Amino acid sequence: MRLIILPQLVRIALPGLGNLWMALLKDTALVSVIGLPDILRQTGVAARVTKHAFEFFSLACLLFLILAMASSLVFSALERWTKRSEVAR
């Protein structure tokens, strides 16, 4: 099972898992990653206190963009890795 079914399962399930991961990243705070609502709430607090809203919201946008792009690159690499056997056929 581990050598036959699991590789086929991962190849088919990976795009859906990537979509779910991105939705979780955008909607909730994960264990080690801060979600978009949390980033924007903290940014709003910092912007009200310091009156430098543009800098804080730009930093929040950049932070979220980096998190989303890193996740996207990881899932793209995983999808390429799982499809390597299809190309060899």
Secondary structure per residue as TSV (DSSP state, phi and psi in degrees):
chain	resnum	aa	ss	phi	psi
A	1	M	-	360.0	-43.4
A	2	R	T	-63.9	-33.6
A	3	L	T	-94.6	-15.4
A	4	I	T	-112.3	-55.4
A	5	I	H	-77.9	-42.8
A	6	L	H	-60.3	-45.6
A	7	P	H	-60.9	-37.3
A	8	Q	H	-67.9	-40.2
A	9	L	H	-64.1	-45.3
A	10	V	H	-63.5	-42.2
A	11	R	H	-61.2	-38.5
A	12	I	H	-80.1	-36.1
A	13	A	H	-85.1	-19.1
A	14	L	H	-60.7	-43.8
A	15	P	H	-60.6	-40.7
A	16	G	H	-66.1	-39.1
A	17	L	H	-65.0	-36.7
A	18	G	H	-63.6	-41.1
A	19	N	H	-64.5	-42.6
A	20	L	H	-63.7	-39.4
A	21	W	H	-61.5	-44.6
A	22	M	H	-65.1	-37.2
A	23	A	H	-65.4	-41.2
A	24	L	H	-64.7	-39.3
A	25	L	H	-62.9	-37.4
A	26	K	H	-79.1	-30.4
A	27	D	H	-102.7	-28.7
A	28	T	S	-133.9	165.1
A	29	A	-	-89.6	122.1
A	30	L	-	-91.2	179.0
A	31	V	S	-59.3	-49.1
A	32	S	S	-114.4	1.7
A	33	V	S	-125.8	136.8
A	34	I	-	-88.9	131.6
A	35	G	-	-79.4	166.3
A	36	L	H	-59.0	-44.8
A	37	P	H	-60.2	-37.9
A	38	D	H	-68.2	-41.0
A	39	I	H	-61.7	-46.1
A	40	L	H	-68.8	-34.2
A	41	R	H	-65.1	-47.2
A	42	Q	H	-66.2	-36.0
A	43	T	H	-65.1	-41.8
A	44	G	H	-61.7	-40.7
A	45	V	H	-63.3	-47.6
A	46	A	H	-64.2	-37.2
A	47	A	H	-68.5	-38.2
A	48	R	H	-67.6	-36.4
A	49	V	H	-73.2	-44.2
A	50	T	H	-97.2	-12.2
A	51	K	S	64.2	22.6
A	52	H	-	-116.1	65.1
A	53	A	H	-65.2	-42.2
A	54	F	H	-60.1	-44.6
A	55	E	H	-63.6	-43.4
A	56	F	H	-70.1	-41.6
A	57	F	H	-70.3	-31.7
A	58	S	H	-65.7	-41.7
A	59	L	H	-65.1	-40.6
A	60	A	H	-63.9	-41.5
A	61	C	H	-62.9	-43.5
A	62	L	H	-64.6	-42.3
A	63	L	H	-62.2	-46.4
A	64	F	H	-65.9	-39.0
A	65	L	H	-62.5	-41.1
A	66	I	H	-64.6	-44.0
A	67	L	H	-61.9	-44.7
A	68	A	H	-67.2	-41.8
A	69	M	H	-68.3	-39.2
A	70	A	H	-63.5	-43.3
A	71	S	H	-62.9	-42.7
A	72	S	H	-63.1	-41.6
A	73	L	H	-65.1	-40.1
A	74	V	H	-63.5	-45.8
A	75	F	H	-69.4	-33.5
A	76	S	H	-64.4	-42.1
A	77	A	H	-65.2	-40.3
A	78	L	H	-64.1	-40.4
A	79	E	H	-65.8	-41.3
A	80	R	H	-62.6	-40.0
A	81	W	H	-65.7	-38.5
A	82	T	H	-76.0	-23.2
A	83	K	T	-93.3	3.7
A	84	R	H	-63.3	-29.6
A	85	S	H	-74.5	-27.4
A	86	E	H	-69.5	-38.1
A	87	V	H	-69.0	-34.4
A	88	A	H	-70.2	-21.5
A	89	R	-	-69.7	360.0
